[in-house]
Amino acid sequence: ALLRASCVCGALLAGAADDVCERIGRYGAALGVAFQIADDILDVVSDTATLGKPAGSDAEQGKNTYPALVGLDESRRLAREQADACVALAGFSGPEAEFLRALAEYTITRAA
């Protein structure tokens, strides 16, 4: 919800049309889900030094994470699905939206 709100506020401040605000809101929502899934995956597959926080802490705390609920492979597939949705939603703006497309990709390929 935070990423969705940030995207919509930016679009509103830029004077974007209602349909653009709605679409960028869906982009932000998908980006937020992709980010959360990627964060959950990193907690399982990364190490404390890379993450800058204790790796494996989600499992230790018994949190309901994507990998805990659906496994790593399905989590990766879902993260890709959300990133692809972001890319499709950003496609309406042509080359001006390259940053939005790159951000979606970075969100699921980051190491920390």
Backbone torsions as a table, in degrees:
resi	resn	phi	psi	omega
1	ALA	NA	-34.8	-179.9
2	LEU	-65.3	-43.2	178.7
3	LEU	-68.8	-37.9	176.8
4	ARG	-60.6	-48.2	-179.6
5	ALA	-61.7	-40.9	179.3
6	SER	-62.1	-43.4	179.8
7	CYS	-65.3	-45.3	-178.9
8	VAL	-65.2	-43.0	179.2
9	CYS	-60.7	-42.0	177.6
10	GLY	-61.5	-43.7	179.3
11	ALA	-64.6	-42.7	178.5
12	LEU	-62.5	-44.4	179.7
13	LEU	-65.1	-28.0	178.1
14	ALA	-82.3	-4.2	179.3
15	GLY	79.0	25.6	-178.9
16	ALA	-67.5	151.6	177.7
17	ALA	-66.8	160.3	-177.8
18	ASP	-55.9	-42.2	-178.5
19	ASP	-66.5	-33.3	177.0
20	VAL	-70.1	-41.2	178.1
21	CYS	-61.8	-40.7	179.2
22	GLU	-65.4	-44.1	-178.7
23	ARG	-67.4	-42.5	179.7
24	ILE	-69.0	-27.3	173.7
25	GLY	-66.2	-41.3	176.3
26	ARG	-66.2	-37.1	175.2
27	TYR	-59.3	-49.4	-178.9
28	GLY	-61.1	-39.0	178.2
29	ALA	-64.7	-44.7	178.4
30	ALA	-65.6	-38.2	178.3
31	LEU	-63.7	-39.9	178.5
32	GLY	-63.4	-41.0	178.0
33	VAL	-67.3	-44.4	178.0
34	ALA	-58.6	-43.1	179.3
35	PHE	-61.6	-45.7	-178.5
36	GLN	-63.6	-44.0	178.8
37	ILE	-61.7	-46.5	179.8
38	ALA	-61.0	-40.7	178.4
39	ASP	-62.4	-42.8	178.2
40	ASP	-63.1	-41.8	179.1
41	ILE	-64.1	-45.3	-179.5
42	LEU	-60.4	-34.4	179.3
43	ASP	-63.4	-25.7	-179.8
44	VAL	-89.5	-42.6	-168.7
45	VAL	-100.7	-12.5	-176.5
46	SER	-99.1	-177.4	179.0
47	ASP	-120.4	165.8	-175.6
48	THR	-60.0	-41.6	-178.6
49	ALA	-62.8	-41.2	-179.5
50	THR	-71.7	-43.3	-176.6
51	LEU	-73.0	-32.1	-174.5
52	GLY	79.1	11.5	175.6
53	LYS	-151.0	162.7	-177.0
54	PRO	-61.5	117.5	175.7
55	ALA	-70.2	145.7	179.2
56	GLY	80.4	3.5	-176.8
57	SER	-68.4	-29.0	178.4
58	ASP	-62.1	-46.0	-179.9
59	ALA	-66.0	-41.4	179.1
60	GLU	-60.3	-32.9	-179.6
61	GLN	-89.4	-0.3	178.8
62	GLY	69.1	28.0	-179.2
63	LYS	-70.9	146.6	174.0
64	ASN	-82.6	93.9	179.5
65	THR	-104.2	165.6	177.8
66	TYR	-57.6	-50.3	179.8
67	PRO	-60.9	-35.9	179.4
68	ALA	-67.1	-34.7	-175.6
69	LEU	-87.5	-38.4	-174.0
70	VAL	-125.5	-2.0	-179.7
71	GLY	89.6	163.6	-177.2
72	LEU	-66.8	-45.7	-177.3
73	ASP	-61.3	-45.9	179.6
74	GLU	-68.0	-34.3	176.7
75	SER	-62.7	-44.6	177.8
76	ARG	-61.8	-41.5	178.9
77	ARG	-63.7	-42.5	179.5
78	LEU	-66.3	-39.0	177.2
79	ALA	-62.1	-44.5	178.1
80	ARG	-61.6	-42.2	179.5
81	GLU	-59.6	-44.5	179.5
82	GLN	-67.5	-40.5	177.8
83	ALA	-64.3	-41.2	177.6
84	ASP	-63.2	-37.7	176.5
85	ALA	-62.8	-40.0	177.3
86	CYS	-60.6	-46.5	-179.4
87	VAL	-60.2	-43.6	178.8
88	ALA	-63.9	-41.7	-179.5
89	LEU	-68.5	-31.6	179.2
90	ALA	-80.8	-11.6	-176.4
91	GLY	-63.5	-17.9	-177.6
92	PHE	-68.8	-17.5	-174.3
93	SER	-100.6	1.9	179.1
94	GLY	64.4	-147.6	-174.9
95	PRO	-64.0	-21.4	179.5
96	GLU	-64.3	-21.1	-177.1
97	ALA	-98.8	15.1	-179.6
98	GLU	-57.0	-38.2	178.4
99	PHE	-59.3	-42.7	-179.4
100	LEU	-64.3	-39.7	178.0
101	ARG	-66.8	-43.9	179.8
102	ALA	-64.8	-37.4	178.7
103	LEU	-62.8	-41.4	178.7
104	ALA	-62.6	-42.5	178.9
105	GLU	-66.4	-45.0	179.2
106	TYR	-60.4	-37.6	-177.5
107	THR	-56.0	-36.3	-176.7
108	ILE	-101.6	-3.1	179.5
109	THR	-114.1	-1.1	-178.2
110	ARG	-63.7	156.3	-178.7
111	ALA	-98.7	-15.3	-178.6
112	ALA	-146.0	NA	NA
